[in-house]
Amino acid sequence: MTKKTAIFEGLDSLDKKSVQFLHKAIAENNLPGFDYLEFKQSLNGLKAMDMDDTMAIKSAFTTGSTVGLTKTKLVSSADHYKKILQTEKKQFDTALQNQMSQRVHGKKEEKATLSKKIEEYRAKISQLETQVVKVQEKLDRADEEIEAARVKIEDTRDKFESAFAEFIKQIDSDISNIKSVL
């Protein structure tokens, strides 16, 4: 990760793909000039020097204010990045729902169709028995495929939700600290 995207802390235990996705969204929508992202980066640098939170916030803000940063701009830009994350979450939720429809619900429909075929094949004469066996095997695998697809999609959702929650928690915490200190 580059310095620009490594401004959020404590993300190592979260899903790397989700974290990278959210970092990319923030980076692609980085506002020009010194705003929340640059403030956060400066704040992390000061904290790395064992500076207490209050002093670090004041120092980072003072640095930013020399290039036009105001408390209003700082909070407003933090809100901007929260909106970017909210937009990404909405898009992710839509994509997740589409995947669920295609990979789970579609498999359920396929399973129902296969069950009907089995009934039809069993009614035919004995020379069709080989076809019935093949379709029965596919039907037997359908539940495993459905469950595997569902588990994978829900796992992806859970990982994304954890990463998303941590981003929002950190931004909310920063906003709270900014408002109480500045």
C-alpha positions as CSV (number, residue, x, y, z in Angstrom):
1,M,0.0,0.0,0.0
2,T,1.2,3.5,-0.7
3,K,1.5,6.2,1.9
4,K,-1.6,7.9,0.5
5,T,-3.8,4.8,1.0
6,A,-2.2,3.6,4.3
7,I,-3.9,6.3,6.4
8,F,-6.5,4.1,8.1
9,E,-5.2,2.1,11.0
10,G,-6.0,-1.4,12.3
11,L,-7.2,-2.9,9.0
12,D,-4.8,-5.8,8.9
13,S,-7.3,-8.2,10.3
14,L,-9.9,-7.3,7.7
15,D,-10.4,-8.7,4.3
16,K,-7.6,-7.4,2.2
17,K,-9.7,-7.3,-1.0
18,S,-12.4,-5.2,0.7
19,V,-9.9,-2.9,2.3
20,Q,-8.1,-2.3,-1.1
21,F,-11.4,-1.8,-2.8
22,L,-12.4,0.9,-0.3
23,H,-9.0,2.5,-0.3
24,K,-9.1,2.7,-4.1
25,A,-12.5,4.4,-4.0
26,I,-11.3,7.0,-1.5
27,A,-8.0,7.6,-3.5
28,E,-9.9,8.0,-6.8
29,N,-12.2,10.6,-5.2
30,N,-9.4,12.5,-3.3
31,L,-10.3,16.1,-3.2
32,P,-7.6,18.6,-4.3
33,G,-5.6,20.3,-1.7
34,F,-5.1,19.7,2.0
35,D,-8.3,18.0,3.3
36,Y,-9.3,15.2,5.6
37,L,-7.0,12.6,3.9
38,E,-3.9,14.8,4.2
39,F,-4.9,15.7,7.7
40,K,-5.3,12.1,8.6
41,Q,-2.0,11.2,7.1
42,S,-0.3,14.1,9.0
43,L,-2.1,13.0,12.2
44,N,-0.8,9.4,11.8
45,G,2.7,10.7,11.4
46,L,2.4,12.7,14.6
47,K,0.9,9.8,16.5
48,A,3.8,7.6,15.3
49,M,6.1,10.0,17.1
50,D,4.2,9.2,20.4
51,M,2.3,12.5,20.4
52,D,-0.9,12.5,22.4
53,D,-4.2,12.6,20.4
54,T,-5.1,16.2,21.3
55,M,-1.7,17.6,20.5
56,A,-1.5,15.6,17.3
57,I,-4.9,16.8,16.1
58,K,-4.0,20.4,16.9
59,S,-0.6,20.1,15.2
60,A,-2.0,18.4,12.1
61,F,-4.7,21.1,11.9
62,T,-2.2,23.9,12.3
63,T,-0.1,22.4,9.5
64,G,-3.2,22.2,7.3
65,S,-4.4,25.7,8.2
66,T,-1.2,27.1,6.7
67,V,-2.4,26.0,3.3
68,G,-6.0,27.0,3.8
69,L,-7.6,24.2,5.8
70,T,-10.5,25.2,8.1
71,K,-12.4,23.2,10.6
72,T,-15.4,23.4,8.3
73,K,-13.4,22.2,5.3
74,L,-11.9,19.4,7.3
75,V,-15.3,18.1,8.6
76,S,-16.9,18.6,5.2
77,S,-14.1,16.7,3.4
78,A,-14.4,13.8,6.0
79,D,-18.1,13.7,5.2
80,H,-17.3,13.6,1.5
81,Y,-15.2,10.5,2.0
82,K,-18.0,8.9,4.1
83,K,-20.4,9.6,1.2
84,I,-17.9,7.9,-1.2
85,L,-17.8,4.9,1.0
86,Q,-21.6,4.9,1.3
87,T,-21.9,5.0,-2.5
88,E,-19.5,2.1,-2.8
89,K,-21.5,0.1,-0.2
90,K,-24.7,0.7,-2.2
91,Q,-23.0,-0.5,-5.4
92,F,-21.5,-3.5,-3.5
93,D,-24.9,-4.4,-2.1
94,T,-26.5,-4.3,-5.5
95,A,-23.7,-6.4,-7.0
96,L,-24.0,-8.8,-4.1
97,Q,-27.8,-9.1,-4.6
98,N,-27.2,-9.8,-8.4
99,Q,-24.7,-12.5,-7.5
100,M,-27.1,-14.0,-5.1
101,S,-29.8,-14.0,-7.7
102,Q,-27.6,-15.5,-10.4
103,R,-25.6,-18.0,-8.4
104,V,-28.0,-19.1,-5.7
105,H,-31.6,-18.5,-6.9
106,G,-30.6,-19.6,-10.4
107,K,-29.2,-22.8,-9.0
108,K,-32.5,-23.4,-7.1
109,E,-34.4,-23.0,-10.3
110,E,-32.0,-25.4,-12.0
111,K,-32.5,-27.8,-9.2
112,A,-36.3,-27.7,-9.7
113,T,-36.0,-28.2,-13.4
114,L,-33.7,-31.2,-12.9
115,S,-36.1,-32.8,-10.5
116,K,-38.9,-32.6,-13.2
117,K,-36.6,-34.1,-15.7
118,I,-35.9,-37.0,-13.4
119,E,-39.6,-37.7,-13.1
120,E,-40.0,-37.6,-16.9
121,Y,-37.0,-39.9,-17.5
122,R,-38.2,-42.4,-14.9
123,A,-41.5,-42.7,-16.8
124,K,-39.7,-43.6,-20.0
125,I,-38.6,-47.1,-21.1
126,S,-35.5,-48.8,-19.6
127,Q,-33.2,-47.6,-22.4
128,L,-33.4,-44.1,-20.9
129,E,-32.1,-45.2,-17.5
130,T,-28.6,-44.0,-18.3
131,Q,-29.9,-40.4,-18.8
132,V,-31.8,-40.6,-15.5
133,V,-28.6,-41.6,-13.7
134,K,-26.7,-38.6,-15.2
135,V,-29.3,-36.0,-14.3
136,Q,-29.7,-37.5,-10.8
137,E,-25.9,-37.1,-10.2
138,K,-26.2,-33.4,-11.3
139,L,-29.2,-32.9,-8.9
140,D,-27.2,-34.5,-6.1
141,R,-24.5,-31.9,-6.6
142,A,-26.9,-28.9,-6.8
143,D,-27.3,-28.6,-3.0
144,E,-23.6,-28.5,-2.5
145,E,-23.1,-25.9,-5.2
146,I,-25.9,-23.8,-3.8
147,E,-24.5,-24.0,-0.3
148,A,-20.9,-23.3,-1.5
149,A,-22.1,-20.2,-3.5
150,R,-24.2,-18.9,-0.7
151,V,-21.4,-19.4,1.9
152,K,-18.9,-17.6,-0.4
153,I,-21.2,-14.7,-1.1
154,E,-22.1,-14.3,2.6
155,D,-18.4,-14.5,3.6
156,T,-17.5,-11.8,1.0
157,R,-20.4,-9.7,2.4
158,D,-19.2,-10.2,6.0
159,K,-15.7,-9.3,5.1
160,F,-16.8,-6.1,3.3
161,E,-19.2,-5.1,6.1
162,S,-16.3,-5.4,8.6
163,A,-14.0,-3.3,6.5
164,F,-16.7,-0.8,5.8
165,A,-17.7,-0.5,9.5
166,E,-14.0,0.1,10.5
167,F,-13.7,2.9,7.9
168,I,-16.8,4.6,9.1
169,K,-15.8,4.1,12.8
170,Q,-12.5,5.7,12.2
171,I,-13.9,8.6,10.3
172,D,-16.6,9.2,12.9
173,S,-14.0,9.0,15.6
174,D,-11.8,11.5,13.8
175,I,-14.8,13.8,13.2
176,S,-15.6,13.6,16.9
177,N,-12.0,14.3,17.9
178,I,-11.8,17.2,15.4
179,K,-15.0,18.7,16.7
180,S,-14.0,18.4,20.4
181,V,-10.5,19.6,19.9
182,L,-10.9,22.4,17.3
